[in-house]
Amino acid sequence: MQKASHRTGGASSWPRMHDPRPNPLPWTDWFLEVFVTFTRPILQIVFLIQLMHPFWLRFAKCFLEKLGFSERLFFAIVTVGAHHTMWAMVNGFFLCCEEFGWLEKYRLPTPVASRPSYSLKREAILGTFFSGVPMFIGSFVFYPVYQYFGTQSALAPLPSTFELWKCLALVKFLSGFTFDVTHRIIHSQRLYKKIHSQHHRFIATMSIAAEFAHPLEGFPTIIPPLVLGMHPFVWCSFLYWEQCNAGITHSGYCFYMPSLHENKHLAKIFGFGLLADESAYHHHHHFRNKGNFSSSMYDSLWGTQDDWLHVGKTAGYVASLHEQEKQRVLKTKNKAN
């Protein structure tokens, strides 16, 4: 059995295992990861944009023409609105799942000692709610900079299909790359305790943990609209999707169904692996804290998913958690007897 080196999680940006290290993902699988990482979210966001644009126009005309709001104020309002609306929907659903025992068989088992306390949950919820204040101020203050780089009126026509795909591909790359880089930096020994340890107070992930982080960690989110001059509705749609994805990734619910995952290529392309792969992948990052910093696409490149590969990826990790839970139950019964 392989042993982990002293650089295994927590305050470490490059956790590795001793030789022999697990075999990396085959290049064919890596290219599939890249294809899915970009194509699936863009398809979903484009669908959302086309579906909701008529409602956006009515909403924007109401604020800008009837109520007389400025473009600057409207941009700040919809930025916070898109963020908090999806946050409330996703977290409301998963909190109900936890409270009423819905979908319990898909919940990743964790020891009671690792589960967040009521006070930590309350702190995370209130922190995210009040984060709307600096988010609003930042959006309002930086709006002239957005305009300088090309952000148009909320009532401007949408970009062409080609321009829309190009913009979303660039923003997906920029947001993913900046998150990967900054996440590794704040896992360094100097910054982990000062900045990122707040987020890792959630050892067992919950959807509300997604936004529970140091204020500096949210700074990279202003980069995409800042440098790409995104249409306000495209920006809000992207933010809406990102917030949904963050909540799902941290949910702690893994819808891993072998019958749907037997063909890994179909599972990836058609989205059967959305909740299973991403939630289990990030749960591993919190619970074991040994790599898995962003997505398999980047972790494969940098060689920081050794432990994930060693346990057998999604199937192996989920199975190991259930086996540990069985052992805990048996131990508790033995003590009672």
Secondary structure, 3 states (H helix, E strand, C coil): CCCECCCCCCCCCCCCECCCCCCCCCHHHHHHHHHHHHHHHHHHHHHHHHHHHHHHHHHHHHHHHHCCCCHHHHHHHHHHHHHHHHHHHHHHHHHHHHHHCCCHHHECCCCHHHCCCHHHHHHHHHHHHHCHHHHHHHHHHHHHHHHHCCCCCCCCCCCCHHHHHHHHHHHHHHHHHHHHHHHHHCCCHHHHCCCHHHHHHCCCCCHHHHHCCCHHHHHHHHHHHHHHCCCHHHHHHHHHHHHHHHHHHCCCECCCCHHHHCCHHHHHHHCCCHHHHHHHHHHHHHHCCCCCCCCHHHHHHHCCCHHHHHHCHHHHHHHHHHHHHHHHHHHHHHHHC
